[in-house]
């Protein structure tokens, strides 16, 4: 197990606790700006401005909308820290965060305003000399992590820096460590028919009826319990009236698994089921449109980066919860780059209007991020960190 070096982690934690109002203000200023997936521009400009204000000289917004900041001496290791800016909430559902005692309430405050604020905090700590990571540090406030964003932000970041030595993603709850990437495939399934009147044209195929039948058959496909594999129809729409035969309908389908082979096998069964001719007739059109694909990827259980992340949490009095999930870390993991995801704050009800974070968790959350980045960069060894 790696030995944590001085300056002591507890000293850093106490310094950050004294500055909790500062970190809270950073989170609030980010959360106040709506950032639906595909519309992160305002938040990106704010984050870029804040990084410049804390003294980072190399800051840009790249071609896909990521904020990219570079610090350090230009040497190795090349360390990338990523936090996604986008939220699941559309513009009309956005509201400003509100303090409620020890809680900060509002859409996206924990997922992932706290993570993005940690990037700014990391830059500030480095500029003030409170941490001293080795090598080159790339801070990426990414776009397109949620929903149908298809991880396009982190893909662009890795393509621009394919020689990065390891990646730390800041997302999720404080105490969570995600070294295992859950892969997924997402589709839109559409049906088109001539439609008609529910009485006068009875017998004409209904797009809704056809897709209901297809959906039932898809959901009957057997899935393994281990490795965990999940199949979900998230939305189902179609038709215009109770007394009209639907001429169009569609549903969105999400398939997930930790095992790439299982994903491939079940994907083939879904395609065969959805696109089978059946007895719907030649005047029916069914289309399966792929909307997104996320690769699987696992960090080996004995990897030094995972060991250091667990040890850092223990030093902070927090037992680690090692889990599998779909995060920005999927992309580097799938490409053989050591990566994991850690959370910057505690809270609950993410992806709902009742989302909140616990304000006292901001200091240990940021301390964890800063310490792990520092120690991992100092102890990085290309021979023992092989994937």
C-alpha positions in Angstrom: 0.0 0.0 0.0 1.5 3.4 -0.9 2.6 5.6 1.9 1.1 9.1 2.0 3.8 11.7 2.1 4.0 15.1 3.7 2.5 17.7 3.8 0.0 15.8 5.9 -3.4 15.2 4.4 -5.1 16.3 7.7 -3.4 19.7 7.5 -4.7 20.2 4.0 -8.2 19.1 5.1 -8.3 21.6 8.0 -7.1 24.4 5.6 -9.9 23.5 3.2 -12.5 23.3 6.0 -11.7 26.9 7.0 -12.3 27.9 3.4 -15.6 26.0 3.0 -17.6 29.2 2.2 -15.2 29.9 -0.7 -15.7 26.4 -2.2 -19.5 26.7 -1.6 -19.6 30.0 -3.5 -17.7 28.3 -6.4 -20.3 25.5 -6.5 -23.2 27.9 -6.4 -21.8 30.1 -9.1 -21.5 27.1 -11.4 -24.9 25.6 -10.5 -26.7 28.9 -11.1 -25.9 28.6 -14.9 -28.0 26.1 -16.8 -26.1 23.5 -18.8 -28.3 20.9 -20.5 -26.4 18.4 -22.6 -25.6 20.0 -25.9 -26.0 23.5 -24.4 -23.1 23.9 -22.0 -21.6 27.0 -23.6 -22.5 29.6 -20.9 -21.2 27.4 -18.1 -18.0 26.6 -20.1 -17.3 30.4 -20.5 -17.8 30.9 -16.8 -15.5 28.0 -15.8 -12.8 29.2 -18.3 -13.0 32.7 -16.8 -12.7 31.4 -13.2 -9.7 29.3 -14.1 -8.0 32.4 -15.6 -9.0 34.5 -12.5 -7.2 32.0 -10.2 -4.1 32.3 -12.2 -4.1 29.6 -14.9 -2.5 31.0 -18.0 -3.2 28.2 -20.5 -7.0 28.0 -20.8 -9.1 27.4 -23.9 -12.5 26.1 -25.0 -11.9 23.4 -27.6 -13.9 22.6 -30.7 -16.5 20.4 -28.9 -17.0 22.8 -26.0 -14.7 21.4 -23.3 -12.8 23.8 -21.1 -9.1 22.7 -21.2 -6.6 24.1 -18.8 -2.9 23.1 -18.5 -0.6 23.5 -15.5 2.7 22.1 -14.4 6.2 21.9 -15.7 5.4 20.3 -19.1 7.1 17.0 -18.2 5.7 13.5 -17.3 3.5 12.2 -16.0 0.7 13.7 -18.0 -2.2 13.7 -15.6 -5.8 14.5 -16.7 -8.5 15.5 -14.3 -12.0 15.5 -15.8 -15.4 16.8 -14.5 -18.5 17.0 -16.7 -20.4 20.3 -16.9 -23.6 19.1 -18.4 -26.8 18.3 -16.5 -29.8 16.1 -17.2 -32.2 19.1 -16.8 -33.7 21.0 -19.7 -33.6 24.8 -19.6 -37.2 25.1 -18.3 -36.4 22.8 -15.3 -33.4 24.8 -14.2 -33.5 26.7 -11.0 -30.9 28.5 -8.9 -29.4 26.6 -5.9 -30.7 27.4 -2.4 -28.9 27.0 0.9 -30.9 25.1 3.5 -28.8 24.7 6.7 -26.0 22.3 5.9 -27.5 21.5 2.6 -27.3 23.1 -0.8 -30.4 22.2 -2.8 -30.9 22.5 -6.6 -30.7 20.6 -9.9 -27.2 19.5 -10.7 -25.5 20.8 -7.5 -23.8 17.5 -6.8 -24.0 16.1 -10.3 -21.8 17.7 -11.3 -21.4 21.4 -10.1 -19.3 20.2 -7.1 -17.0 18.2 -9.5 -16.5 21.1 -11.8 -15.8 23.4 -8.8 -13.2 20.9 -7.7 -11.2 21.6 -10.9 -11.1 25.3 -10.0 -10.2 24.4 -6.4 -7.4 22.1 -7.7 -6.0 24.9 -9.8 -6.2 27.4 -6.9 -4.5 25.0 -4.5 -1.7 24.4 -6.9 -1.2 28.1 -7.7 -1.1 28.8 -3.9 1.5 26.1 -3.3 -0.8 24.0 -1.0 -0.3 21.0 -3.3 2.6 20.2 -5.6 1.8 17.5 -8.1 4.6 16.3 -10.4 4.5 16.6 -14.2 1.8 18.2 -16.3 -1.8 18.6 -15.2 -4.6 18.9 -17.6 -8.0 20.1 -16.2 -10.9 19.2 -18.4 -14.4 20.5 -17.8 -16.1 18.2 -20.3 -19.3 18.3 -22.3 -21.7 15.5 -23.3 -21.4 13.1 -20.3 -25.1 12.9 -19.6 -28.0 11.4 -21.6 -27.3 11.2 -25.3 -24.0 13.2 -25.1 -22.2 9.9 -25.8 -19.1 11.0 -23.8 -18.1 13.2 -26.7 -16.3 15.7 -24.5 -13.9 13.2 -22.9 -13.4 11.4 -26.2 -12.2 14.7 -27.8 -9.9 15.3 -24.7 -8.3 11.9 -25.0 -7.9 12.1 -28.7 -6.1 15.5 -28.3 -3.9 14.0 -25.5 -3.6 10.2 -26.3 -0.3 9.9 -24.4 -1.9 10.9 -21.0 -0.5 8.6 -18.3 -3.6 8.4 -16.1 -7.0 10.0 -15.6 -9.0 11.0 -12.5 -12.6 11.8 -13.2 -14.5 13.8 -10.6 -18.2 12.8 -10.5 -20.6 11.0 -8.1 -20.6 10.8 -4.3 -17.8 11.3 -1.9 -16.6 7.9 -0.8 -17.5 6.3 -4.2 -14.6 5.0 -6.4 -15.5 3.7 -9.8 -12.7 1.8 -11.5 -15.0 -0.3 -13.6 -16.8 1.1 -16.6 -20.3 0.0 -17.5 -20.7 -0.1 -21.3 -24.0 0.7 -23.0 -25.8 0.9 -26.4 -28.8 3.2 -26.9 -31.3 3.2 -29.7 -34.4 4.9 -31.0 -36.9 2.4 -32.4 -39.4 3.9 -34.9 -42.4 2.5 -36.6 -44.3 4.1 -39.5 -47.7 2.9 -41.0 -50.5 4.4 -43.1 -52.6 5.0 -40.0 -56.4 5.7 -40.1 -59.7 5.8 -38.2 -60.0 3.4 -35.3 -63.4 2.1 -36.5 -63.6 2.8 -40.3 -60.1 1.5 -40.9 -59.9 -1.2 -38.3 -57.4 -3.8 -39.3 -54.9 -1.3 -40.7 -51.6 -1.8 -38.8 -51.0 0.6 -35.8 -47.5 1.8 -35.2 -48.2 1.8 -31.5 -49.5 -1.8 -31.5 -46.5 -2.9 -33.5 -43.9 -1.3 -31.2 -45.7 -2.6 -28.1 -45.4 -6.1 -29.4 -41.7 -5.5 -30.3 -41.0 -4.0 -26.9 -42.6 -7.0 -25.1 -40.4 -9.4 -27.1 -37.3 -7.3 -26.5 -37.9 -7.2 -22.7 -38.3 -11.0 -22.8 -34.7 -11.5 -24.0 -32.9 -13.3 -21.1 -30.2 -11.3 -19.4 -27.4 -12.7 -17.2 -27.5 -11.8 -13.5 -23.7 -11.9 -13.5 -22.1 -9.9 -14.9 -24.9 -7.5 -14.3 -26.7 -6.6 -17.5 -29.7 -4.2 -17.7 -32.2 -3.4 -20.4 -34.6 -0.4 -20.2 -37.2 1.3 -22.3 -37.0 4.9 -21.1 -39.6 6.6 -23.2 -42.5 5.5 -25.4 -44.4 7.9 -27.6 -46.8 7.8 -30.6 -50.2 8.3 -32.0 -52.4 11.4 -32.1 -55.8 10.4 -30.6 -57.6 7.7 -28.8 -59.7 7.0 -31.9 -57.0 7.1 -34.5 -54.8 4.2 -35.7 -51.3 5.5 -35.0 -49.2 6.2 -38.1 -46.0 6.7 -36.1 -44.5 5.7 -32.8 -41.1 5.3 -31.2 -39.4 4.2 -28.0 -35.9 4.7 -26.6 -34.0 1.7 -25.5 -30.9 1.4 -23.2 -28.8 -1.7 -22.9 -25.9 -1.8 -20.3 -23.4 -4.3 -19.1 -19.9 -4.5 -17.6 -19.1 -7.2 -20.1 -18.4 -6.2 -23.7 -19.1 -9.7 -25.0 -22.5 -9.8 -23.3 -23.3 -6.3 -24.8 -22.5 -7.6 -28.3 -24.5 -10.8 -27.9 -27.6 -9.1 -26.5 -27.3 -6.3 -29.1 -27.5 -8.9 -31.8 -30.7 -10.4 -30.3 -32.3 -7.0 -30.0 -31.6 -6.1 -33.6 -33.0 -9.4 -34.8 -36.1 -9.0 -32.6 -36.9 -5.4 -33.5 -36.2 -5.8 -37.3 -37.9 -9.2 -37.8 -40.5 -9.1 -40.5 -43.2 -10.9 -38.6 -46.7 -10.4 -40.1 -47.0 -6.6 -40.1 -47.2 -6.3 -43.9 -45.2 -4.4 -46.5 -46.8 -1.0 -45.6 -45.0 -1.0 -42.2 -41.6 0.5 -41.8 -39.5 -0.2 -38.7 -36.2 1.6 -38.1 -33.6 0.9 -35.4 -31.4 4.1 -35.0 -28.3 4.0 -32.8 -28.1 7.0 -30.6 -25.0 6.2 -28.4 -22.4 3.7 -27.6 -20.2 3.6 -24.5 -17.4 1.1 -24.2 -16.6 -1.1 -21.2 -13.3 -1.0 -19.4 -11.9 -2.1 -16.0 -8.9 -1.1 -14.0 -7.2 -4.1 -12.5 -8.1 -4.5 -8.8 -4.5 -4.3 -7.6 -3.7 -1.2 -9.6 -1.7 1.4 -7.7 -4.1 4.2 -8.6 -7.0 2.4 -7.1 -5.0 1.5 -4.0 -4.1 5.2 -3.5 -7.7 6.3 -3.9 -8.8 3.8 -1.2 -6.0 4.8 1.1 -6.7 8.5 0.7 -10.3 8.0 1.7 -9.2 6.0 4.8 -6.9 8.8 5.8 -10.0 11.0 5.6 -12.0 8.7 7.8 -14.1 7.4 4.9 -14.5 3.8 3.8 -14.4 3.4 0.1 -17.3 2.0 -1.9 -15.8 0.5 -5.0 -18.5 0.3 -7.7 -19.1 -0.1 -11.4 -20.8 2.8 -13.3 -20.9 4.7 -16.6 -18.7 7.8 -16.4 -16.2 9.8 -18.4 -13.6 7.3 -17.2 -15.1 4.7 -19.6 -13.2 6.2 -22.5 -9.6 6.2 -21.1 -10.2 2.7 -19.6 -11.4 1.3 -22.9 -8.2 2.7 -24.5 -5.9 1.1 -22.0 -5.2 4.3 -19.9 -5.4 3.9 -16.1 -8.5 5.8 -14.9 -11.1 5.9 -12.1 -13.9 8.2 -10.9 -14.2 9.7 -7.5 -16.9 12.0 -6.0 -16.4 15.5 -4.6 -19.3 15.7 -2.3 -22.0 13.8 -0.4 -25.7 14.2 -1.2 -28.7 12.5 -2.7 -31.6 12.6 -5.2 -29.4 13.3 -8.2 -31.2 13.6 -11.5 -34.3 14.9 -9.7 -35.6 18.3 -8.8 -34.9 17.5 -5.1 -31.1 17.0 -5.6 -28.9 18.3 -2.7 -25.4 18.1 -1.5 -24.0 18.3 2.1 -22.0 21.4 2.5 -19.6 20.0 5.1 -18.6 17.3 2.6 -17.1 19.8 0.2 -13.8 20.2 2.1 -13.0 16.5 2.4 -14.2 16.0 -1.2 -11.7 18.5 -2.5 -9.0 17.3 -0.2 -9.4 13.8 -1.6 -9.2 15.0 -5.2 -6.2 17.2 -4.5 -4.3 14.6 -2.5 -4.9 11.8 -4.9 -3.7 13.8 -7.9 -0.6 14.9 -6.0 0.4 11.5 -4.7 -0.5 9.6 -7.8 1.6 12.0 -9.9 4.6 11.7 -7.5 4.4 7.9 -7.3 3.6 7.2 -11.0 5.8 4.5 -12.4 5.2 3.4 -16.0 6.5 -0.1 -15.3 4.1 -0.9 -12.5 1.2 1.1 -13.7 0.8 -0.9 -16.9 -2.8 -1.6 -17.7 
